[in-house]
Amino acid sequence: MARNLGSFMLALLVSAVLTLGVTPGRETSPFDRLKALVGEWEGRNSAGPVKATYTLVAGGSALMERLQSANEPEMITMYSADGDHIVVTHYCSTGNQPQMKTESLKATAEKYTFTLVRVTGMKAPDEGHMVGLVLTFSDKDHLTQEWKYQDKGKTSADLFEFKRKPEKAATVVPSGD
């Protein structure tokens, strides 16, 4: 009887895992979804063409985004995990550093919404700075960013739409043998 109950419980557990599509020990975190962005991306915003490059740094514990908009200086945004939250520090071309954080996330979330925690490097209280960011993952090759910016009490938004740049094809050089 105990053996049948044990077999039944094991079958039930396996069935539940297969139904959910989860492999034990293979669960992913919200930060793992960000890690999948590594590579080069091209897109557009209201100013024209944009380019983003994502690189894992600090032993894989942080994701660095290098963002270059048309006719604007490059900006850097650092993403890192804080439990089931993602934190961001945006090194803005205006010289300040807004820090934002998501609410609690699940790895399957299609949208990460960041809200302002604090800003460092401001020269005046009403100086322009980022106050929010929404990342939307359409699929593995499409990403949308909506940046919210506040200047002198007025908030505006700018939408960035990206497509993953294809990896360069490998070139095989004959060895001559």
SERO-4910 file (N, C-alpha, C, O; in steps of 0.05 Angstrom, whole numbers):
BEGIN
 pado doro    nc1    nc2    nc3   cac1   cac2   cac3    cc1    cc2    cc3    oc1    oc2    oc3
  Met    A     16    -24      0      0      0      0     17     25      0     13     44    -16
  Ala    A     38     26     18     55     50     19     71     53     -7     75     75    -16
  Arg    A     79     30    -18     94     31    -44     76     42    -66     85     58    -82
  Asn    A     51     34    -67     32     44    -87     27     74    -84     26     89   -103
  Leu    A     25     83    -59     21    111    -53     45    127    -62     42    149    -73
  Gly    A     69    117    -57     94    130    -65     96    132    -95    103    153   -106
  Ser    A     89    111   -109     89    111   -138     69    130   -149     74    145   -169
  Phe    A     45    131   -137     25    150   -145     34    179   -141     30    195   -159
  Met    A     46    184   -118     55    212   -113     77    220   -133     77    243   -142
  Leu    A     95    202   -139    116    208   -159    104    213   -186    112    232   -200
  Ala    A     85    197   -194     72    201   -220     57    227   -221     57    241   -241
  Leu    A     44    234   -199     30    260   -197     50    283   -200     44    303   -214
  Leu    A     73    282   -186     93    303   -188    103    306   -216    105    328   -226
  Val    A    111    284   -229    121    284   -256    100    296   -275    106    312   -293
  Ser    A     75    288   -272     53    298   -288     50    329   -285     46    343   -304
  Ala    A     51    338   -260     49    367   -255     72    382   -268     67    403   -280
  Val    A     96    372   -266    119    385   -278    116    386   -308    122    407   -320
  Leu    A    108    364   -321    105    364   -350     82    382   -359     84    395   -379
  Thr    A     61    383   -343     38    400   -350     47    430   -349     39    445   -367
  Leu    A     62    437   -330     71    465   -327     94    472   -346    100    495   -350
  Gly    A    107    452   -357    129    457   -375    154    466   -360    171    480   -371
  Val    A    157    458   -335    179    466   -319    196    442   -313    186    421   -306
  Thr    A    222    445   -317    241    424   -310    253    430   -283    263    453   -279
  Pro    A    252    412   -264    264    418   -238    293    427   -241    309    415   -256
  Gly    A    299    449   -226    326    460   -227    331    478   -252    353    488   -255
  Arg    A    311    482   -269    314    497   -293    296    522   -293    293    535   -313
  Glu    A    285    529   -270    268    553   -269    285    577   -276    309    578   -269
  Thr    A    273    597   -288    288    621   -295    278    644   -278    257    644   -267
  Ser    A    295    664   -277    289    688   -262    282    711   -281    288    709   -305
  Pro    A    270    732   -271    266    756   -289    292    766   -301    292    776   -323
  Phe    A    314    764   -286    340    774   -297    349    756   -320    362    766   -338
  Asp    A    342    730   -320    350    712   -342    337    722   -368    349    719   -389
  Arg    A    313    733   -366    300    743   -390    316    767   -401    318    770   -426
  Leu    A    327    783   -384    343    806   -393    370    796   -405    379    807   -424
  Lys    A    381    775   -393    406    764   -404    403    756   -433    422    757   -448
  Ala    A    379    747   -441    374    739   -468    376    762   -488    376    757   -512
  Leu    A    378    787   -478    381    810   -496    409    813   -507    413    829   -525
  Val    A    428    799   -495    456    803   -503    459    802   -534    449    784   -547
  Gly    A    472    823   -544    476    825   -573    471    854   -582    469    872   -566
  Glu    A    468    857   -608    464    883   -620    435    886   -630    424    867   -641
  Trp    A    424    909   -626    396    915   -633    395    941   -649    411    960   -644
  Glu    A    377    943   -669    373    967   -684    344    975   -683    327    957   -681
  Gly    A    339   1001   -684    311   1009   -683    307   1038   -689    324   1051   -702
  Arg    A    285   1049   -679    278   1077   -683    264   1088   -658    252   1074   -642
  Asn    A    267   1115   -655    251   1130   -636    243   1156   -649    246   1158   -673
  Ser    A    232   1175   -634    222   1199   -646    244   1216   -660    238   1232   -678
  Ala    A    269   1212   -652    292   1227   -664    303   1213   -689    319   1225   -703
  Gly    A    296   1188   -693    307   1173   -716    318   1146   -709    309   1133   -690
  Pro    A    339   1138   -723    351   1111   -718    365   1110   -691    377   1129   -682
  Val    A    364   1087   -678    377   1082   -653    391   1054   -654    383   1037   -669
  Lys    A    411   1052   -637    425   1027   -635    429   1021   -605    434   1038   -589
  Ala    A    425    995   -598    430    987   -570    447    962   -571    444    944   -588
  Thr    A    466    961   -553    483    937   -550    481    928   -521    485    944   -502
  Tyr    A    476    902   -517    474    891   -490    497    872   -485    503    855   -502
  Thr    A    510    876   -462    533    860   -454    531    851   -425    525    868   -408
  Leu    A    536    826   -420    537    817   -392    564    825   -380    584    821   -393
  Val    A    563    837   -356    587    846   -343    587    837   -314    567    826   -304
  Ala    A    609    841   -299    611    835   -271    604    805   -266    588    799   -248
  Gly    A    616    788   -281    612    759   -277    584    750   -283    575    730   -272
  Gly    A    570    765   -300    543    757   -307    522    768   -288    498    760   -290
  Ser    A    530    784   -269    510    794   -249    497    821   -257    479    830   -244
  Ala    A    507    832   -279    496    858   -289    495    857   -319    512    845   -332
  Leu    A    475    870   -330    472    873   -359    476    903   -365    462    920   -354
  Met    A    495    908   -383    500    936   -391    487    941   -419    492    926   -438
  Glu    A    472    962   -420    460    971   -445    474    997   -454    476   1016   -438
  Arg    A    484    997   -478    496   1021   -490    476   1030   -511    470   1016   -530
  Leu    A    464   1054   -507    443   1064   -524    453   1089   -539    462   1108   -527
  Gln    A    451   1088   -565    460   1110   -582    437   1119   -600    429   1105   -619
  Ser    A    426   1142   -594    404   1154   -610    417   1172   -631    439   1182   -627
  Ala    A    402   1177   -652    412   1195   -673    418   1223   -662    402   1234   -647
  Asn    A    441   1233   -668    450   1260   -661    450   1265   -631    447   1288   -622
  Glu    A    453   1245   -614    453   1248   -585    477   1233   -574    485   1213   -586
  Pro    A    488   1241   -551    509   1226   -538    500   1199   -529    476   1195   -523
  Glu    A    519   1180   -528    513   1153   -518    505   1154   -489    514   1170   -473
  Met    A    486   1135   -481    478   1132   -454    482   1103   -446    481   1085   -462
  Ile    A    487   1099   -420    491   1072   -409    469   1066   -389    463   1084   -372
  Thr    A    458   1043   -390    439   1034   -369    448   1007   -359    453    989   -375
  Met    A    450   1005   -333    458    980   -320    434    967   -306    420    980   -291
  Tyr    A    429    941   -313    407    926   -301    419    904   -283    439    892   -290
  Ser    A    407    900   -260    416    878   -243    392    867   -226    372    881   -223
  Ala    A    395    843   -217    374    830   -201    376    838   -172    398    842   -161
  Asp    A    353    841   -159    351    845   -131    328    828   -121    305    837   -118
  Gly    A    333    802   -117    312    783   -111    294    780   -135    304    774   -157
  Asp    A    268    783   -132    250    781   -155    243    808   -167    223    811   -181
  His    A    261    828   -162    259    854   -174    283    858   -192    303    844   -190
  Ile    A    281    877   -211    303    886   -227    308    915   -220    289    931   -219
  Val    A    333    922   -216    340    950   -210    356    961   -234    371    946   -247
  Val    A    354    986   -239    366    999   -262    380   1025   -252    368   1040   -236
  Thr    A    404   1030   -262    416   1056   -260    421   1066   -288    435   1052   -303
  His    A    410   1089   -295    412   1100   -322    432   1123   -321    428   1143   -307
  Tyr    A    454   1120   -335    474   1142   -337    467   1159   -361    475   1153   -383
  Cys    A    453   1180   -355    440   1197   -375    461   1217   -387    480   1225   -374
  Ser    A    456   1224   -412    474   1243   -425    471   1271   -413    487   1289   -418
  Thr    A    450   1275   -397    447   1301   -383    465   1303   -358    468   1324   -346
  Gly    A    477   1280   -351    496   1281   -328    485   1271   -302    499   1271   -282
  Asn    A    460   1263   -301    449   1252   -276    445   1222   -279    447   1211   -300
  Gln    A    438   1209   -256    436   1180   -255    410   1171   -241    411   1166   -217
  Pro    A    388   1170   -256    363   1160   -244    366   1130   -237    378   1115   -253
  Gln    A    355   1123   -214    355   1095   -206    326   1086   -204    310   1099   -190
  Met    A    319   1064   -217    292   1055   -218    290   1025   -210    311   1011   -211
  Lys    A    266   1016   -204    263    989   -195    235    979   -204    216    994   -205
  Thr    A    234    953   -210    208    941   -216    194    932   -190    206    931   -169
  Glu    A    168    926   -193    154    912   -172    164    883   -174    181    876   -191
  Ser    A    154    865   -157    160    837   -158    153    826   -186    131    831   -196
  Leu    A    171    811   -198    166    800   -225    167    770   -226    179    757   -209
  Lys    A    154    759   -246    157    731   -253    173    730   -279    172    748   -295
  Ala    A    188    708   -283    205    706   -306    189    706   -332    200    713   -353
  Thr    A    164    699   -331    147    698   -355    135    725   -362    120    727   -382
  Ala    A    139    746   -346    128    772   -351    136    782   -379    160    780   -386
  Glu    A    117    793   -394    124    804   -420    130    834   -418    140    846   -437
  Lys    A    125    846   -395    129    874   -391    143    879   -364    133    869   -344
  Tyr    A    164    894   -364    178    902   -339    174    932   -336    183    948   -353
  Thr    A    161    941   -315    155    969   -310    173    979   -287    171    969   -265
  Phe    A    189    998   -293    208   1010   -274    198   1037   -265    189   1053   -281
  Thr    A    199   1042   -238    191   1068   -228    215   1080   -213    232   1066   -202
  Leu    A    215   1106   -212    237   1120   -200    240   1116   -170    220   1117   -155
  Val    A    264   1110   -162    271   1108   -133    285   1133   -124    277   1145   -103
  Arg    A    305   1142   -139    320   1166   -132    337   1174   -156    341   1158   -174
  Val    A    347   1199   -155    365   1209   -176    389   1221   -163    387   1236   -144
  Thr    A    413   1214   -173    438   1226   -164    449   1244   -186    442   1240   -210
  Gly    A    465   1263   -179    479   1279   -198    463   1303   -209    471   1315   -229
  Met    A    440   1309   -198    424   1331   -208    436   1358   -198    444   1360   -174
  Lys    A    437   1378   -215    447   1404   -208    426   1423   -197    432   1442   -183
  Ala    A    400   1417   -204    378   1433   -195    354   1414   -191    352   1394   -206
  Pro    A    335   1420   -173    313   1402   -167    294   1397   -191    282   1376   -193
  Asp    A    292   1417   -209    274   1414   -232    289   1406   -258    277   1408   -280
  Glu    A    314   1398   -255    330   1390   -279    317   1365   -292    306   1348   -278
  Gly    A    319   1363   -318    308   1340   -332    321   1314   -325    346   1312   -322
  His    A    305   1293   -321    315   1267   -314    293   1246   -321    270   1252   -322
  Met    A    302   1221   -324    284   1199   -329    269   1192   -304    280   1193   -282
  Val    A    243   1186   -307    227   1179   -283    213   1152   -286    201   1142   -267
  Gly    A    216   1139   -309    204   1113   -313    213   1100   -339    223   1113   -357
  Leu    A    210   1074   -339    218   1057   -362    200   1033   -363    194   1020   -343
  Val    A    190   1027   -387    175   1002   -391    188    987   -414    191    997   -436
  Leu    A    196    962   -408    207    944   -428    186    924   -435    174    912   -417
  Thr    A    181    921   -461    161    901   -470    175    882   -489    187    890   -509
  Phe    A    173    856   -482    185    835   -498    164    822   -516    148    806   -506
  Ser    A    164    829   -541    144    818   -560    152    789   -566    135    771   -565
  Asp    A    177    784   -572    188    758   -577    219    761   -573    228    782   -565
  Lys    A    234    740   -579    263    740   -573    278    760   -591    301    767   -585
  Asp    A    266    770   -613    279    788   -631    267    815   -633    276    832   -649
  His    A    247    822   -616    235    848   -616    232    858   -587    223    844   -569
  Leu    A    239    883   -583    239    896   -557    229    925   -560    237    939   -579
  Thr    A    211    933   -542    202    961   -542    209    973   -515    205    960   -494
  Gln    A    220    997   -515    226   1012   -491    210   1037   -492    209   1051   -512
  Glu    A    196   1044   -469    183   1069   -467    196   1084   -443    193   1076   -420
  Trp    A    211   1105   -450    225   1121   -429    207   1145   -422    197   1158   -440
  Lys    A    204   1150   -396    189   1173   -387    209   1193   -375    226   1186   -359
  Tyr    A    207   1218   -384    226   1239   -378    211   1263   -365    190   1271   -375
  Gln    A    222   1274   -344    210   1297   -331    229   1320   -331    252   1318   -324
  Asp    A    219   1343   -340    235   1367   -342    218   1391   -333    197   1396   -345
  Lys    A    226   1406   -313    212   1429   -302    182   1422   -296    164   1437   -302
  Gly    A    178   1398   -285    152   1389   -276    134   1377   -298    113   1367   -292
  Lys    A    143   1377   -323    127   1365   -345    139   1338   -352    164   1336   -355
  Thr    A    122   1318   -356    131   1291   -363    124   1285   -392    102   1291   -402
  Ser    A    143   1274   -406    139   1265   -434    149   1236   -436    162   1226   -419
  Ala    A    142   1224   -459    150   1196   -464    162   1194   -491    155   1208   -510
  Asp    A    181   1175   -494    194   1170   -520    194   1140   -523    203   1125   -506
  Leu    A    184   1130   -546    182   1102   -552    205   1093   -570    210   1106   -591
  Phe    A    219   1072   -562    241   1060   -577    232   1033   -585    224   1017   -569
  Glu    A    233   1027   -611    225   1000   -621    250    987   -634    262    998   -652
  Phe    A    258    964   -623    282    951   -631    277    923   -644    258    910   -637
  Lys    A    295    916   -662    296    889   -673    324    880   -670    343    894   -675
  Arg    A    327    854   -662    354    843   -658    369    842   -685    357    834   -705
  Lys    A    394    851   -685    410    851   -709    420    822   -712    430    810   -693
  Pro    A    417    811   -737    427    783   -741    456    781   -735    472    799   -741
  Glu    A    464    758   -724    492    753   -719    506    749   -746    495    739   -765
  Lys    A    531    758   -747    547    755   -771    551    725   -776    557    710   -758
  Ala    A    549    717   -802    554    690   -809    584    683   -806    601    700   -813
  Ala    A    590    660   -797    617    651   -793    630    648   -821    618    638   -839
  Thr    A    655    655   -823    670    652   -847    690    629   -843    705    629   -824
  Val    A    689    610   -862    707    587   -860    730    592   -880    725    596   -904
  Val    A    754    592   -870    778    596   -887    790    569   -892    797    554   -873
  Pro    A    793    561   -918    805    535   -924    834    533   -912    849    553   -912
  Ser    A    841    510   -902    867    507   -890    889    502   -910    912    504   -904
  Gly    A    882    495   -935    902    491   -956    912    462   -955    930    456   -972
  Asp    A    902    446   -938    912    418   -937    899    401   -957    904    377   -959
***
